[in-house]
Amino acid sequence: MSVSLAKGQNGPLDVSDVVVSVQLAAAADLSALLVTSNGKVRSDADFVFFNQPTGPGVQLVPNPGGIASLRVSLAGVPADIEQVRAVITLDDASSNFGRSAAPTARVSDAAGNVLYEYVIDGLTTESIVIALEVYRRQGAWKVRAVGQGYAGGFAALVTDHGVSVDDAPAPPPPTPVAAPAPITPPSSVAPTPPAYNQPPQQPSYNAPPVPPAPPAYNQPPAYNQGPTPPAYPPAQQPAYNQQPTYNQAPPAPPVQSQPPAQQPEVSLVKGRPVSLTKGQKVTLRKEGGVALTMIQMGLGWDPIKKSGLFGSRTADVDLDASALLYADGNLVDVCYYGQLTSKDGSVRHMGDNLTGDGDGDDEVMLVDLQRVPAHVTTVIFTVTSYRGHTFEQVSNAFCRLVDSTTNSELARYTLQGGMAFTGMVMAKVYRANGEWKLQAIGEGIQAKHAGEAAPQLGRFLTA
């Protein structure tokens, strides 16, 4: 049975771990400030938020489609930290809590049982509020309902608590807004002249050719449907005036829908890299039927710079590439940052990248297909987030296959869109009918290292 708290009330905590969660209709972020007896953090490391999801004893736990929660391991909180303050920040800084139902903060145990519930009422113009705090009192832990709103902005809140903030990007917006204003004065001129002086409006009626260009970038599948579109003008347009073509109309739609489903596997051609889509397969045999022997799996990513809270400050998103070797469903070896070479020597990790900075491959795995033991049937490549960042904070994640003999790229798979996962199964190479094949996967999992990923990979072992 949970206990309802009113503002200022407190209650004891007799569990070792608690989870602080928030229920709110508006989009928001939950963060934590770990402060000492003077109400200040010891360093920026004591501030847990979306760009720094872990701190001493506190972890931000993603919630797909909702607001993340805070897991507090009370035994892991340093002795000089007296309070862990949970802060709710609206995504839209121009909005406020008064526009929606009052947020509700809950404190649960590790099993999910709600211990305390606090409806934070009385908020009006605030967009930030310290919801509650978990604090020490005479050697024991307690929780207090705070409900203190901040009107000065997020930067003001964290600065008051001793966090250093770089909030420089604010000035630029006014400049572009002020510039367009002088262009509008021609309103005093008769309606007709402005039309002559505004060529962009006139061509806009004839601009249909321009819009098609953007869609083309977002429609990679169109490359596999190239033969189909031309079929529509010649087959369907004349069909209106040619009765004999009525019997030719039905075949066109099936042709359009079947190619993507019937051609998931493509061949590697020298000099022409393949752009893989999710689930697509490639036979690891070059033009002329020559089997690949040494391949290189390059994996890359870039951290997303989230503006508005810390300006130009970005998170150090530490992703790790791993290769897990399976023999008929059983994990037999792992190659990762902690073991840079598989036990049989067939797979090698070329070094750990801690930030994702730089162009090209961030981490590289070399696979000598001739040295992979005969009992190994599948090698799965994963990327996991060591610090617990999700792929929502990562852009340009990709994996690519390179022929190590010629150093030429053979195939590339780019991950589109961010996902609320801390791990990603990127691709696999596997034996099929006596030869090696590659399959692009791109499925999310919750794992921060290869050990946590391994139990979740069983479903990817079937071809």
C-alpha positions in Angstrom: 0.0 0.0 0.0 1.5 3.3 -1.1 1.5 6.4 1.1 0.4 9.7 -0.3 2.6 12.7 0.6 1.7 16.4 0.7 4.2 19.1 0.1 6.9 19.2 2.9 5.9 15.7 4.3 8.5 12.9 4.5 8.6 9.2 5.1 11.2 6.5 5.9 12.9 4.2 3.4 13.6 0.7 4.6 14.8 -0.7 1.3 18.3 -0.7 -0.3 17.2 0.6 -3.8 14.5 2.9 -4.9 13.1 4.1 -8.3 11.8 7.6 -8.8 9.3 7.9 -11.6 7.0 10.7 -12.9 3.6 10.7 -14.5 2.9 13.7 -16.6 0.8 14.5 -19.7 3.5 16.8 -21.3 6.9 15.8 -22.6 9.5 16.2 -20.0 12.9 15.0 -18.7 13.8 13.7 -15.3 17.2 14.4 -13.8 19.0 14.2 -10.4 21.3 16.5 -8.5 23.5 14.9 -5.8 24.3 17.5 -3.2 26.3 17.8 0.0 25.3 19.5 3.2 25.8 22.9 1.6 23.2 22.2 -1.1 25.8 22.0 -3.9 27.2 19.3 -6.1 30.8 18.3 -5.6 31.4 18.4 -9.4 29.5 18.1 -12.6 29.7 14.3 -12.2 27.0 14.7 -9.5 24.4 15.8 -12.1 22.6 12.9 -13.7 20.6 13.8 -16.9 20.0 12.7 -20.5 23.6 13.5 -21.6 25.1 11.9 -18.4 22.8 9.1 -17.5 24.9 7.7 -14.6 26.3 9.1 -11.4 27.5 7.8 -8.1 24.7 5.5 -7.0 22.2 7.0 -9.4 21.2 5.9 -12.9 18.7 7.3 -15.4 16.7 4.4 -16.8 15.2 5.0 -20.3 11.4 4.5 -20.7 10.5 4.0 -24.4 7.7 6.4 -25.3 7.7 8.0 -21.8 9.7 9.8 -19.2 12.8 8.1 -18.0 13.0 7.1 -14.3 15.8 7.4 -11.7 17.2 4.3 -10.0 18.9 5.1 -6.7 21.2 2.5 -5.1 21.3 4.0 -1.6 24.4 2.0 -0.6 26.2 3.4 -3.6 25.6 7.0 -2.8 28.8 8.5 -1.5 28.9 9.3 2.2 29.3 13.0 1.7 26.2 13.2 -0.4 23.2 14.1 1.8 20.4 14.6 -0.7 19.5 13.2 -4.2 17.1 15.8 -5.7 14.8 14.6 -8.5 14.0 17.4 -11.0 11.3 17.5 -13.7 12.0 19.7 -16.7 9.5 20.3 -19.5 10.8 19.8 -23.0 9.1 23.0 -24.1 10.7 25.7 -22.0 8.1 28.2 -23.2 5.3 26.0 -21.7 4.5 25.6 -18.0 3.0 23.0 -15.6 -0.2 25.1 -15.3 -1.2 24.1 -18.8 -1.8 20.4 -17.9 -2.8 18.2 -15.0 -0.5 18.2 -12.0 2.5 15.9 -12.3 2.7 12.9 -10.0 6.0 11.7 -8.6 6.3 8.1 -7.3 8.9 6.3 -5.2 9.0 2.5 -5.7 11.2 -0.3 -4.5 13.3 -2.4 -6.9 10.4 -4.8 -7.5 8.1 -2.0 -8.7 6.0 -1.7 -5.5 5.0 1.9 -5.0 6.0 3.2 -1.6 5.2 6.9 -1.8 3.1 9.0 -4.2 3.2 12.8 -4.4 0.8 14.9 -6.6 2.7 18.1 -7.2 -0.2 20.6 -7.2 0.0 24.4 -7.0 2.3 24.8 -10.0 1.4 27.6 -12.5 4.0 29.4 -14.6 7.0 27.1 -13.7 8.6 24.8 -16.4 11.0 23.2 -13.9 10.3 21.7 -10.5 12.3 19.9 -7.8 9.7 17.1 -7.3 11.1 15.3 -4.3 14.4 14.4 -2.6 15.8 11.2 -1.1 18.0 12.2 1.9 19.9 11.0 4.9 18.8 11.7 8.4 20.8 10.3 11.4 22.2 7.3 9.4 18.8 6.4 7.8 17.3 7.3 4.4 14.1 9.1 3.9 12.0 10.7 1.2 10.5 14.2 1.2 7.9 15.8 -1.0 9.4 19.1 -2.2 7.5 20.6 -5.1 9.7 23.7 -5.4 9.2 25.3 -8.8 11.9 27.3 -10.7 10.9 30.2 -12.9 14.5 31.1 -13.7 15.1 28.3 -16.2 17.0 25.1 -16.1 20.4 26.8 -16.3 19.5 28.8 -13.2 18.5 25.7 -11.3 21.7 23.7 -11.9 23.9 26.8 -11.5 22.4 27.4 -8.1 23.4 23.8 -7.2 27.0 24.4 -8.4 26.9 22.8 -11.9 28.9 24.7 -14.5 26.7 25.6 -17.5 27.5 26.8 -21.0 24.3 28.3 -22.2 25.6 30.4 -25.1 23.4 29.5 -28.0 20.6 31.9 -26.9 21.7 35.0 -28.8 21.5 33.7 -32.4 17.7 33.3 -32.7 16.9 37.1 -32.5 19.2 37.9 -35.4 17.4 35.8 -38.1 14.0 36.9 -36.8 14.9 40.6 -37.1 16.4 40.3 -40.6 13.2 39.3 -42.4 11.2 42.2 -41.0 12.5 44.9 -43.4 11.5 42.7 -46.4 7.8 43.1 -45.7 7.3 46.9 -45.9 6.1 46.7 -49.5 2.7 46.2 -47.9 2.0 49.9 -48.5 2.3 49.3 -52.3 -0.7 48.3 -54.3 -1.4 44.6 -54.3 -0.4 44.1 -57.9 3.3 45.4 -57.7 4.3 43.1 -54.8 3.3 40.2 -57.0 5.7 41.3 -59.7 8.4 41.9 -57.1 8.1 38.5 -55.6 9.4 36.0 -58.1 9.5 33.2 -55.6 5.7 33.3 -55.4 5.3 33.2 -59.2 7.6 30.2 -59.8 6.1 28.5 -56.8 3.2 27.6 -59.0 5.5 25.9 -61.5 7.7 24.4 -58.8 6.4 20.8 -58.7 9.8 19.7 -60.2 11.5 20.9 -57.0 9.6 19.0 -54.3 10.4 15.5 -55.8 14.1 16.0 -55.0 13.8 15.8 -51.2 11.5 12.7 -51.2 14.1 11.0 -53.3 16.6 11.2 -50.4 14.1 9.5 -48.0 13.1 6.7 -50.4 16.1 4.4 -50.7 13.8 1.4 -51.6 13.0 3.3 -54.8 16.4 2.0 -56.1 15.0 -1.6 -56.2 11.7 -0.4 -57.8 13.4 1.4 -60.7 11.9 -0.9 -63.3 8.4 -0.5 -62.0 7.7 3.3 -62.1 8.4 3.5 -65.9 5.8 0.8 -66.4 3.0 3.0 -65.2 3.1 5.8 -67.8 3.4 3.5 -70.9 1.1 0.7 -69.5 -1.6 2.6 -67.7 -1.8 5.9 -69.5 -2.4 4.4 -73.0 -4.7 1.9 -71.5 -7.5 4.5 -71.3 -7.6 4.6 -75.1 -6.6 1.0 -75.9 -9.1 -1.7 -74.9 -6.6 -4.4 -75.7 -4.4 -3.3 -72.9 -7.0 -4.0 -70.2 -5.5 -7.4 -69.8 -2.0 -5.9 -69.2 -3.0 -3.7 -66.3 -3.3 -6.5 -63.6 0.3 -7.7 -64.1 1.8 -4.3 -63.3 0.9 -4.1 -59.5 2.2 -7.5 -58.7 5.5 -6.7 -60.4 5.8 -3.6 -58.2 5.1 -5.3 -54.9 7.1 -8.5 -55.5 10.7 -7.5 -56.2 11.5 -6.2 -52.7 10.2 -9.4 -51.1 11.7 -11.8 -53.7 15.1 -10.2 -53.9 16.4 -9.8 -50.3 19.8 -11.3 -51.3 22.1 -9.5 -53.6 25.5 -10.2 -55.2 28.7 -8.4 -54.6 30.1 -6.7 -57.7 33.6 -5.2 -57.8 33.6 -1.4 -57.6 29.8 -1.2 -56.8 29.1 -1.2 -53.0 25.7 -2.5 -52.0 23.4 -0.3 -49.9 21.8 -2.9 -47.6 18.3 -2.6 -46.1 17.2 -4.2 -42.9 17.1 -8.0 -43.2 18.9 -8.0 -46.6 21.4 -10.8 -47.2 24.6 -10.8 -49.3 26.6 -13.8 -50.4 30.3 -13.3 -49.5 31.5 -14.1 -52.9 32.9 -11.5 -55.3 32.2 -11.1 -59.0 33.5 -14.1 -60.8 32.6 -16.5 -58.0 35.7 -15.9 -55.9 35.0 -16.4 -52.2 36.0 -13.7 -49.7 38.6 -14.8 -47.2 39.5 -11.7 -45.0 36.7 -9.3 -44.3 36.6 -6.1 -42.2 33.4 -5.0 -40.4 33.6 -1.3 -39.7 31.1 0.3 -37.2 30.6 4.0 -36.8 28.4 6.5 -35.0 28.2 10.2 -34.0 26.9 11.6 -30.7 23.9 13.9 -31.1 24.4 17.5 -29.8 21.3 18.3 -27.8 20.8 22.1 -27.5 18.9 24.2 -25.1 20.2 22.9 -21.8 24.0 23.1 -22.1 24.5 24.8 -25.4 27.4 23.3 -27.2 28.0 20.6 -24.6 27.6 17.0 -25.9 27.7 13.7 -24.3 30.6 11.3 -24.6 28.6 8.4 -26.1 30.9 5.4 -25.7 29.7 2.7 -28.0 31.5 -0.7 -28.1 31.6 -3.1 -31.1 31.7 -6.8 -30.3 31.7 -10.0 -32.3 30.0 -13.1 -30.7 30.8 -16.5 -32.2 28.1 -19.2 -32.1 28.2 -22.9 -32.8 24.7 -24.2 -33.5 23.1 -21.8 -31.0 25.8 -22.0 -28.3 28.1 -19.1 -27.6 31.7 -20.3 -27.8 33.7 -17.1 -28.0 33.5 -13.3 -27.8 35.8 -10.6 -29.3 35.4 -7.2 -27.7 37.3 -4.3 -25.9 38.2 -6.7 -23.1 39.4 -9.5 -25.3 40.7 -8.0 -28.6 41.3 -11.4 -30.2 39.1 -14.5 -30.2 40.7 -17.6 -28.7 41.1 -19.2 -32.2 42.6 -16.0 -33.6 40.0 -15.7 -36.4 38.4 -12.4 -35.2 40.4 -9.3 -34.1 39.2 -6.1 -32.5 41.3 -3.1 -33.7 40.8 -0.9 -30.6 38.3 0.9 -28.5 36.8 4.3 -29.4 35.4 6.1 -26.3 33.5 9.0 -27.9 32.6 8.3 -31.6 34.5 11.4 -32.6 36.1 11.5 -36.1 35.1 10.5 -39.5 34.8 6.9 -40.9 34.8 3.8 -38.9 34.9 4.3 -35.1 35.7 0.6 -34.3 36.8 -2.1 -36.7 36.6 -5.9 -36.4 38.7 -8.1 -38.7 37.4 -11.6 -39.6 39.6 -14.3 -41.3 36.8 -16.5 -42.7 39.4 -19.3 -43.5 40.5 -19.4 -39.8 37.0 -19.5 -38.3 36.7 -23.0 -36.8 34.4 -25.4 -38.7 32.0 -25.7 -35.7 31.4 -22.0 -35.6 28.3 -21.3 -37.7 27.5 -17.7 -37.0 29.3 -14.5 -36.0 27.0 -11.7 -34.7 28.2 -8.1 -34.6 26.7 -5.9 -31.9 27.2 -2.3 -30.7 26.4 -1.6 -27.0 26.4 1.7 -25.0 28.9 1.4 -22.2 27.6 4.4 -20.2 23.9 3.6 -20.8 23.1 6.2 -23.5 20.4 5.1 -25.8 20.5 5.2 -29.6 18.2 8.3 -29.4 21.4 10.2 -28.6 23.3 8.7 -31.6 23.2 9.6 -35.2 24.8 8.1 -38.4 25.1 4.7 -36.9 26.3 2.3 -39.6 28.1 -1.0 -40.3 30.0 -1.7 -43.5 31.7 -4.7 -45.0 35.2 -4.2 -46.5 37.3 -6.7 -48.5 40.5 -6.5 -46.5 42.5 -7.9 -49.4 41.7 -4.9 -51.7 40.5 -2.5 -49.0 37.3 -1.9 -51.0 33.9 -1.4 -49.5 31.5 -4.2 -50.5 28.3 -3.4 -48.5 27.0 -0.8 -46.1 24.0 -0.8 -43.7 22.9 2.6 -42.2 20.7 2.7 -39.2 17.9 5.2 -39.8 16.3 7.0 -36.8 17.1 6.8 -33.1 15.7 4.1 -30.8 15.3 3.9 -27.1 17.8 1.0 -26.7 21.3 0.8 -25.2 22.4 -1.9 -27.7 22.0 -2.7 -31.3 22.4 -6.0 -33.2 23.9 -4.6 -36.4 24.7 -7.6 -38.7 25.8 -11.2 -38.8 27.9 -13.5 -41.0 26.9 -17.1 -41.1 27.4 -20.3 -43.0 24.7 -21.5 -45.5 25.1 -24.3 -48.0 28.9 -24.4 -47.6 29.5 -20.6 -48.1 29.5 -17.5 -46.0 26.7 -14.9 -46.1 26.1 -11.5 -44.5 22.8 -10.3 -43.2 21.9 -6.7 -42.1 19.8 -6.8 -38.9 19.5 -3.5 -37.1 17.5 -4.6 -34.1 17.6 -2.9 -30.7 18.3 -4.6 -27.4 18.9 -3.4 -23.8 22.6 -4.1 -23.1 25.6 -2.1 -22.1 28.2 -4.7 -23.0 28.6 -8.0 -24.8 27.8 -10.1 -21.7 24.4 -8.5 -21.4 23.8 -8.8 -25.1 24.6 -12.5 -25.4 21.4 -13.9 -23.8 19.3 -11.9 -26.1 20.8 -13.0 -29.4 19.2 -16.5 -29.8 16.5 -15.2 -32.1 19.0 -13.9 -34.6 20.8 -17.3 -35.1 18.3 -18.7 -37.5 19.0 -17.6 -41.1 
